[in-house]
Amino acid sequence: MSARLPRVSVATLGGTITMAPSAPGAGVIPTAEASDLLAVVPGLVAVAELHVETLLKKPGACLDVADVLSVLDWANARVAEGAAGVVVVQGTDTLEEVAYLLDLLWAHDEPLVLTGAMRHPAQLSADGPTNLYAAVAAAAYPGCRGLGVTVVINDEIHAARRVTKGDTSSLGAFSSGPFGLLGRLHEGRLTVTNRPTRLPPLPRPPAVGHLVPVLESTLGDRGDMLRLVLQTGAADGVVLAGFGAGHLHEEAARAIAVNRVPVVFASRTGRGPVFEETYGFPGSERDLIARGAIPAGWLTSRQARLLLLLLIANGTTREDLHSTFAAHGGMP
């Protein structure tokens, strides 16, 4: 008797992978059901026993934090029912952010795999079927247990806290920076050789309705937008995407008012850590830390925003904000 295949639950949220034109010559929009997508992927029946659901039909740009929390609840329920792994299919516009947010909250060894497509089904060499196959294979693969949330796309396995999208159209749009891929899919087989250390999951907040904007520094930026944001009192926290290793114009640094809301600084480069002790000029990392700003470490500004958003929603104290960012920012 052959061994029973692992059960994998698959949910679709929409995105390019589900899109088709509403009329000849019209732009594509999300239309396909989850069952439609998997029906055109050969070989899946030999990989896993599939449970398939359509949760949403949204472009990636239209997803929000409440959607992600709902997806988390759905994935938790599927694991509780015995799924060996879970796959979430969505638009690539927000794929890296959804993956990181889920990774902060994912408490299971079972793989939670995200995927999508750079080309819609009507385009030549559409990548959706290949990505779906790889994602299901990764979710079913015992070697992917304990990796946390991953993004599987273009036959590559990325850790949620490393992956970034760096191109608007290339099939190789996603990369994992200096610390590299977790593994590859080749000839239908998975190889995983890079296993990052996991941090304990954060509590799932009942809701996330807080405002945490990301403000990017630009040439000549003297902090006018930062002052405006802080003066309105609408923001619950602010993430500053500074120059280089986390630097601001000296006038922008003077605008920091951490006594009102927590301020985190990251790098606008999107790659590499912010510094903490090298530079000493006004607006440098030493100056920002002295003013009470929190360094984001290796986190991108987008990741720092999501982490700060969760911590604020959970009522984290100012002291614990610093220690939590030190832990997560130090784990590339």
N, C-alpha and C positions, 0 to 999 in steps of 0.2 A: 504494500500500500504506500502510495506517495505521501510525503510529508505535507501537512496543511500549509498553505501559503499564509504569510503574515497579513493581518488586516490593516489597510491604510485608508484613512478618511480624507477625502478631497473636497475642498470648498472653493468656489469661485466668487470673486468680488467684482469682476469686470476687467477693464483694461484693454489694451491693444489686442491681446491674445483672443478676446471675445468679440472683436469688432467687425462690423460689415456696414456697407453703405445702406442707408434707408431707401435710396432710389438711385437709378443709374446716374453716375457723375457726382453724387453727393458725397460729403465727407463721411468717414466711418464713425460709428457709434457702438457702444456695447449692446449686443443683442443675444449672443449665444448662451445657452444653458451649460452647466457643468457637464451634463451627460453628452451634449453635442461635442464638446472639446475632446473628451476621452474616447468617444466612439471612433475617432479618426487616428488614434495612436496605436499602431500595431504592436503586439507583444506584451501589452500591459497585463493581460489575463494570466501570463506566465510569471509575473513579478509579484503580484499582490492580489488579495481579495479586496475589492474596492467598495467603499461607501461614499457616495457622491451627492453633494448638495450645492445648490446655487443660493448664496447668501445675499449678494448684492449685484447690481449691474451698474457700476459707477466707473468713470475714468479714474485713474490713479490720483489725479490732481484734485478730485472732489471727495476723497476719503478724509475723515477727521478722526480725532482721538476717540470719540465715542464709538465709532465703527470698529476701531482696533480693539477696544475693550470687549465689544460684543464678539469679535472673532476669538479673542482669548477665552471667553466663556464657552464658546462653541468647541474650541480645541480641547479645553479641559474636560468637557463632558465626553468627548469622543475617546480620550485616553481612559477616563473612568469606566467607559463601556468596554474597554479591552483593545483599543486600537494600538498597533505596534508603532505607528507613526502617523503624522498628520501633514497634509500638503495644503497650502493656501495659495491660490492663483490670483494675481492682481496686476494693475498697471505698474509699469516700471518707474513712472514719474516720482512716486513716493515709496518705492520698494525698500530703499535703504533705511528710511525713517520708520516705516512700519515694522521692519525686521528688528531694528534696535529697540523700539518700544516693547515689542513682544518679548524680546530676549531679557529685558530688565525684569519681566514679570513671570517668565516661564519657569515652572518649578519641577518639571519632569525630566527623567532621563530619555523618554521617548523623543525622537526627532520631531521638530516642528520646522518644516521646510517651506520656504517661499519661492515662487517662481513667477515668470511672466514671459513677455515676448517683445522684441524690438520691431517685429514686422507683423502686420495684421494678416489674417488667413488668405486674403485675396492677392497678396504680394508674392512675387517669385521667391522661392526658397524661404517661405515663412518658417520661423524658428519655434513657433509654439509647440507643435507635436514633439519635437526633440527635447525641448525643455521640460515638458510635462513628463515624458518618459523618465528623464534623469531625476526629476524631483521625486517621483513615486519610488524609483529604485533606491534613492537615498533614504527616503522615509522608511522603507522596508529593510534596509541594510543594518544588521546588528552593529557594525563598526561605526555607525553614525550616532549610536546612543551616547548620551552624555555630552554632546557637542553644543547643546542649547539650540537656539534658533539659527538656522542657516539659510543662505540664499543659494539656490542651485540654478545656474543659467549658463548657457554656452559650454556645457559639459564640465563646468567648474563648480566646486563647493567652497563657498565663502562664509566665514564667521560673520554674524550679524554686526558685531561691533567693529569689524574691519572694512566691510564692503562699502564702496561708494560708486555712484554712477558718474562717469566722466565724459560721456559723449551723447549726443542727441539721437544718433541713428546707427552707430556701429554695433554689430553683433557682439563685439568685445567691449561694450560700454562699461561693464562692471569689473572692478579690480579690488584687490585687497591690500594695497600699499606695501610698506616695507616688511611686514611680518607674514605676508603671503597667504596663499590658498590653504584650505584644509585638505583638499584632495581633488581628484579628477575622476571622470567617467570615461572609460575607454573600452572599446569592443564589448560593450554591455556589462563591464565589470567596474566596480568602484575601488579606488585606492585612497585611503585616508591615512596621512602620515603626520599631520600637524594638529595637535590637540591642545587648544588653549585652556588655561585654568578657568574654572567657572566661579563666579561670585554667587552668594545666596540671593535668591530672587527678592525683589522689593514687594511690599504688600500691594494688592490690587486696590486702588482707591474706589470708593463708591461712584465717584464721578470726577471729571476733570473739566472744570469750567474756568480755569484761571488764564490770565493773559500774560504770556512770557514772550515778548518780541526778541528777534535777533537783529542787532544793529551792526552793519558792516562799516568799518572805517574806510575812508577814501581820502585821496590827496586833498589836503586843506581842511579836512573835517575837524572842526573845533568843538564838537560835542553839542551842536545846536539841537539835533534830533533827540539826543539823550536827555538834554535838559527839558525838552518839550514832553517827552514820555514821562519823565519823573514828576514834572510839575502838574500834569493832568491827574496823577494819582490813579490812573486806570490800570497800570501794569502791576502785576504781583511779583515780578522778577524781571531781570533783563540779562540777556547774553550779548556780550560785545565780541564781534569777530574782528580782532585787532590785526594790525600789520605784523608780518613776519612772525616772530616768536611771542606775539601777544602785546604789541605796543600800540599806544594811542598818541595823538597830538597832546601836548602838555595841557592845552586848554580843555580838551575833552576829558582828560584825567581829572581835572578839577571839578568837573560836573558830576562825578560819581557821588551819589548820596546813599550809601549802603545802610544808613540808619532808617531809611524808608522801606526799601525792598532789597533783597539779595541781588548782587551783581556778579556775574561770572564772566571771565574773559577767556576766549579761545583764539585760535589763529584763523584768519580768513584764507590762508593757503589751503586748508583742508587736508594737510599732510604734515605729520611731525607734531611734537608736543610744544605747548607753550613753555617758556623758560620761567624760572622762579628766582634765580639769584645771580644771573650774569650781568645784566645791565642795570645802571643806577640813575639814569637821567629822568627828569619829570615825564611821566607817561610810560616809563619802562615797567617791566614786570615787578621789580622791587617796589616801585612807587605805587602801583596798583594794589599790590598785596598790603602795603602799609595803609592804604586807604580803606581796606576791608574787602576788596574784591577777591573772588575765589578763582584760582587757576583751574582750568578745565583739563590739564594734563594732555593726554593723547586724544581726547574727545574732539570731534569736529564741533563747530558751533551748533549744527542741527542736532547732534547727539546731546550736547550740553543742554540745549533747550528742553529736550524730552526728559532728561534726567531731572532737571530743575522743576519741570512741570509736575512730575510724579511726586517729588519730595515735598513740594508746596502743598499739593493735594492731600498728602498724607500727614500734614501738620508737622513736618520735621523742624526741629529747633535749628537756630542759626549755627550752633556749635556742631550739630550732626551734619549739617549741609557741608561744612568743610571736610569732615572726616569721610563722608560718603563720596564726595568728589575726588578726594585723594585716592580712595580705593578704586573707584571706577576709572578715573583718569589715568591711573598707573597700570591699567590692565589692557594693553593693546591687543 
